[in-house]
């Protein structure tokens, strides 16, 4: 009987302990869940962890940002820095010794064009010059005789017509020879040539070469192209929606994708006055500033035209973390000798300037507040 009573007492005590233990565990779990729910936007980090992991603190600061208009285009030179070499008369190319990339100076011999017809032009020029001298004297004599009523007006008119026709013919032949770069003094000495020299009209580089020795040349054929790249500029296209934001002398930041992330600078020099009906863009002519690498004409560029500025809050771009479609930073809310406590704050990123990014969308953020500037992604 005593044994049964003892067994009942032990069973009751055991059951009571089990109930108390279960109740205690439930209470602890509820407390833990409540703490987790309360602190899901708080993150703790010891100073040693921050140092060992390479994380860095930073300050929210005020910076100046620019409104920018996007543009695309290419590098070019003014029309005065380009020259298309062609011939006024047909012929055969001779003395072609240049290659694409060769630099030439203004007045340098590029090639010769041979044509037997050139000999006839020189012969006719010399004859016209000699005839002109005689007809001019005859016309002067007939005017003098007509003034004294010694000769008829008919003879005077005939002499005048002969003189003027020969003068016109002489001037035409002379201009042809000048365009063909013949030396008139040598021709007047009787030194004729069937080969016309072609000289470089500007300093520059050969960028196109469409002939070889012996090539047949027709008038207006492009024989070669010369470009002087000493004054290179930007030819940009800006969409219609941004046209009214543009003004002369606005700064331009541009980069050449094939040359990496380096940014070069220029300014707006001219703004077009007509929208392209197909692309709905307008042309903007920009000049380059400062020194730059040896650009090549025709290089594709991506540009930003700075149309205005404003002040805003900025943080290091590395401080901003993206989670799904939202962006956050970690702001320091408490620290002691051993640890830091951070609060996750939602922000809206704005304009990127160098290594910093504008932040907006949260009125509690102020300049001077401390944030986790690097490593926040790994902490979260």
C-alpha positions in Angstrom: 0.0 0.0 0.0 2.8 2.4 0.9 4.6 1.5 -2.3 1.5 2.5 -4.4 1.2 5.8 -2.6 4.9 6.6 -3.2 4.6 5.7 -6.9 1.6 8.1 -7.3 3.5 11.0 -5.6 6.6 10.5 -7.9 4.3 10.4 -11.0 2.5 13.6 -10.0 5.8 15.4 -9.4 7.2 14.2 -12.7 4.1 15.4 -14.6 4.2 18.7 -12.9 7.9 19.3 -13.9 7.2 18.3 -17.5 4.3 20.8 -17.7 6.4 23.5 -16.1 9.3 22.7 -18.5 7.0 22.8 -21.6 5.5 26.1 -20.4 9.0 27.6 -19.9 10.2 26.5 -23.4 7.0 28.0 -25.0 7.6 31.2 -23.2 11.2 31.4 -24.4 10.2 30.7 -28.0 7.5 33.4 -27.9 10.0 35.9 -26.5 12.6 35.0 -29.1 10.0 35.3 -31.9 8.9 38.7 -30.5 12.5 39.9 -30.5 13.1 38.7 -34.0 10.0 40.5 -35.2 11.0 43.7 -33.4 14.6 43.7 -34.6 14.4 42.4 -38.2 15.6 45.9 -39.4 18.5 46.0 -36.9 21.9 44.5 -37.4 24.7 44.1 -35.0 28.4 44.1 -35.7 31.5 44.0 -33.4 34.3 46.4 -34.1 36.6 43.4 -34.7 34.2 42.0 -37.3 34.1 45.3 -39.1 37.9 45.5 -39.2 38.5 41.9 -40.1 35.9 41.8 -42.9 37.1 45.0 -44.7 33.8 46.8 -44.0 34.0 50.6 -43.8 31.9 53.4 -42.2 31.0 56.5 -44.2 29.1 59.7 -43.8 26.0 61.0 -45.6 27.1 64.2 -47.3 25.7 67.0 -49.4 26.9 67.1 -53.0 26.1 69.0 -56.2 24.4 66.9 -58.9 23.7 67.7 -62.6 20.7 67.2 -64.7 21.9 65.4 -67.8 20.6 64.8 -71.3 21.7 61.7 -73.1 23.1 61.9 -76.6 24.9 59.6 -79.0 27.1 60.5 -82.0 30.6 60.4 -83.3 33.9 62.3 -83.6 34.3 64.4 -86.8 36.2 67.3 -88.2 34.9 70.5 -89.9 34.3 70.5 -93.7 37.3 72.8 -94.0 39.5 70.1 -92.6 38.5 67.5 -95.2 39.6 67.4 -98.8 38.3 65.1 -101.6 40.9 64.8 -104.4 39.5 64.5 -107.9 40.4 65.5 -111.5 38.8 68.0 -113.8 39.7 66.0 -116.8 40.0 62.3 -117.6 43.4 60.6 -117.7 45.6 57.8 -116.3 47.0 57.8 -112.8 50.8 58.0 -112.5 53.4 58.4 -109.7 51.0 57.0 -107.0 53.3 56.5 -104.0 51.1 57.1 -101.0 49.2 54.8 -98.6 46.3 55.2 -96.3 47.6 56.7 -93.1 50.4 58.7 -94.7 50.7 62.3 -93.6 50.9 64.9 -96.3 51.6 68.7 -96.3 49.7 71.3 -98.2 51.3 71.6 -101.6 52.9 68.2 -101.6 52.7 66.2 -104.8 50.1 63.4 -104.5 50.1 61.9 -108.0 50.2 62.8 -111.7 47.5 62.4 -114.3 48.5 61.9 -117.9 46.4 62.7 -121.0 47.5 63.6 -124.5 44.7 66.1 -124.6 46.7 68.2 -122.2 49.2 68.9 -125.0 46.5 70.3 -127.3 45.2 72.6 -124.5 48.7 74.0 -124.0 49.1 74.5 -127.7 45.8 76.3 -128.1 46.6 78.5 -125.1 50.0 79.5 -126.6 48.3 80.3 -129.9 45.5 82.2 -128.3 48.0 84.3 -126.4 49.9 85.2 -129.6 46.7 85.9 -131.5 45.4 88.0 -128.6 48.5 90.3 -128.8 48.0 90.9 -132.5 44.2 91.3 -132.3 44.5 93.8 -129.4 46.8 96.0 -131.4 44.5 95.7 -134.5 41.4 96.6 -132.4 43.2 99.6 -131.0 44.3 100.7 -134.5 40.7 100.3 -135.9 39.3 102.4 -133.0 41.8 105.2 -133.8 40.9 105.1 -137.5 37.2 105.1 -136.8 37.6 108.1 -134.6 39.1 110.0 -137.6 36.4 108.5 -139.9 39.1 106.8 -141.9 37.6 103.3 -141.5 34.0 102.0 -141.4 32.2 101.0 -138.2 31.7 97.6 -139.8 35.5 96.9 -139.7 35.7 98.3 -136.2 33.0 95.9 -135.0 34.6 93.0 -136.8 38.0 93.8 -135.2 36.3 94.2 -131.8 34.5 90.8 -132.0 37.7 89.0 -133.1 39.6 90.5 -130.2 36.9 89.7 -127.5 36.4 86.1 -128.8 40.1 85.4 -128.6 40.3 87.0 -125.2 37.5 84.8 -123.9 39.2 81.7 -125.4 42.5 82.7 -124.0 41.1 83.1 -120.5 39.2 79.8 -120.6 42.4 77.9 -121.7 44.4 79.8 -119.0 42.0 78.8 -116.2 41.9 75.2 -117.4 45.7 75.0 -117.2 45.7 76.6 -113.8 43.2 74.1 -112.5 45.4 71.3 -113.9 48.4 72.9 -112.1 50.4 73.5 -115.2 53.2 76.1 -115.1 52.1 78.9 -117.5 55.6 80.4 -117.7 57.0 77.0 -118.9 54.3 76.7 -121.5 55.0 80.2 -122.8 58.6 79.1 -123.2 57.4 76.2 -125.3 57.8 73.5 -122.7 54.7 71.3 -123.0 53.8 68.3 -120.8 51.1 65.5 -121.1 51.2 65.0 -117.3 49.2 67.1 -114.9 50.4 67.2 -111.2 47.9 66.9 -108.3 48.9 68.6 -105.1 47.5 68.3 -101.5 45.2 71.2 -100.8 45.5 70.9 -97.0 47.7 69.3 -94.3 46.4 66.0 -93.1 46.3 62.2 -93.3 45.3 60.0 -96.3 42.1 58.3 -95.1 40.9 56.8 -98.4 42.8 55.8 -101.5 40.8 54.6 -104.5 43.5 54.4 -107.2 46.6 52.6 -108.2 49.3 53.3 -110.8 47.7 53.1 -114.2 44.1 53.5 -113.0 41.8 55.2 -115.5 40.4 58.5 -114.0 37.1 60.1 -114.9 36.1 63.6 -114.0 34.7 63.9 -110.4 36.0 60.4 -109.4 37.2 60.5 -105.8 40.8 59.6 -106.0 41.6 60.0 -102.3 40.5 61.7 -99.1 42.6 63.8 -96.8 41.6 64.7 -93.3 43.2 67.2 -91.0 42.4 66.0 -87.4 44.0 69.0 -85.7 40.5 70.3 -84.8 38.2 67.4 -83.9 34.6 67.9 -82.7 31.5 66.1 -81.5 28.5 65.5 -83.8 25.7 64.4 -81.4 22.0 63.5 -81.8 19.6 64.6 -79.0 16.0 63.4 -78.9 13.2 65.9 -79.5 11.9 65.7 -75.9 15.2 67.2 -74.6 15.7 69.9 -77.2 14.4 72.8 -75.2 16.8 72.0 -72.3 19.8 72.7 -74.5 21.8 75.9 -74.5 25.1 77.0 -76.0 28.2 76.4 -73.9 26.6 73.7 -71.7 29.3 71.2 -70.5 29.4 67.8 -72.2 30.8 64.6 -70.7 31.5 61.9 -73.2 33.1 58.5 -73.3 34.2 56.2 -76.1 33.0 52.7 -75.3 35.9 51.0 -77.1 38.4 53.0 -75.0 37.0 52.0 -71.6 35.3 54.1 -68.8 37.4 57.2 -69.1 35.3 60.4 -69.3 36.3 63.3 -71.6 35.0 66.8 -71.7 33.6 69.3 -74.1 30.9 72.0 -74.5 27.9 72.7 -76.7 29.0 75.0 -79.6 26.0 74.9 -82.0 22.5 73.5 -81.8 20.6 72.5 -84.9 17.4 74.2 -86.0 15.6 71.3 -87.5 14.2 68.0 -86.1 15.0 64.9 -88.2 11.5 63.6 -89.2 12.6 59.9 -89.0 14.7 59.7 -85.9 13.0 62.7 -84.1 16.4 64.0 -83.1 18.3 67.2 -83.5 22.0 67.7 -84.3 24.3 69.2 -81.6 27.8 70.3 -82.5 30.3 70.2 -79.6 33.9 71.3 -79.2 36.4 69.4 -77.1 38.1 70.7 -74.0 41.6 70.0 -72.6 44.0 67.5 -73.9 42.8 64.1 -75.1 44.2 60.9 -76.7 44.7 60.8 -80.5 41.1 60.2 -81.4 40.2 58.8 -84.8 37.6 60.5 -87.0 34.3 58.5 -86.9 34.7 57.1 -83.4 31.3 56.3 -81.8 30.7 58.3 -78.6 28.1 58.2 -75.8 27.6 61.7 -74.2 25.8 63.5 -71.4 25.0 67.2 -71.8 24.8 68.9 -68.4 21.7 71.2 -68.5 21.4 72.2 -64.8 22.5 71.4 -61.3 21.1 71.0 -57.7 22.2 69.9 -54.2 21.3 66.6 -52.7 22.3 63.9 -50.2 25.0 61.5 -51.4 26.4 58.2 -50.1 29.1 55.9 -51.5 27.5 53.7 -54.2 28.8 50.7 -52.3 26.6 51.6 -49.4 23.3 50.9 -51.3 21.9 47.4 -51.2 19.2 46.1 -53.5 16.7 43.6 -52.2 14.1 42.5 -54.8 12.8 45.9 -56.2 13.8 48.0 -53.2 17.0 49.8 -52.1 18.4 50.2 -48.6 21.3 51.6 -46.6 22.4 50.7 -43.0 22.5 53.8 -40.8 24.4 53.7 -37.5 22.0 54.1 -34.5 24.2 53.0 -31.6 27.7 52.1 -30.7 29.9 51.3 -27.8 33.5 50.3 -27.2 33.0 46.9 -28.7 30.1 46.9 -31.2 27.9 48.8 -33.6 24.1 48.7 -34.2 22.7 49.6 -37.6 19.2 50.2 -38.8 18.1 49.3 -42.3 16.6 52.4 -44.1 14.8 52.3 -47.4 16.0 54.9 -50.0 15.5 55.8 -53.6 18.8 56.1 -55.5 19.1 59.0 -57.9 22.0 60.4 -60.0 25.4 58.7 -59.9 28.4 61.0 -59.7 31.7 59.3 -59.7 31.8 56.8 -56.8 28.8 58.4 -55.0 25.1 58.2 -55.6 22.3 60.6 -54.7 19.7 59.2 -52.2 16.2 60.5 -51.7 12.8 59.2 -50.4 13.5 59.2 -46.7 13.1 62.5 -44.7 14.9 61.1 -41.7 18.3 61.1 -43.5 20.5 64.0 -42.9 24.0 65.1 -43.9 26.6 64.0 -41.4 24.9 60.8 -40.3 27.1 57.7 -40.2 26.3 54.7 -42.4 27.9 51.4 -43.3 29.7 52.5 -46.5 31.0 49.2 -47.6 30.1 45.6 -46.9 26.4 46.1 -46.1 25.3 43.5 -48.6 27.2 40.8 -46.8 26.0 41.8 -43.4 22.3 41.6 -44.5 
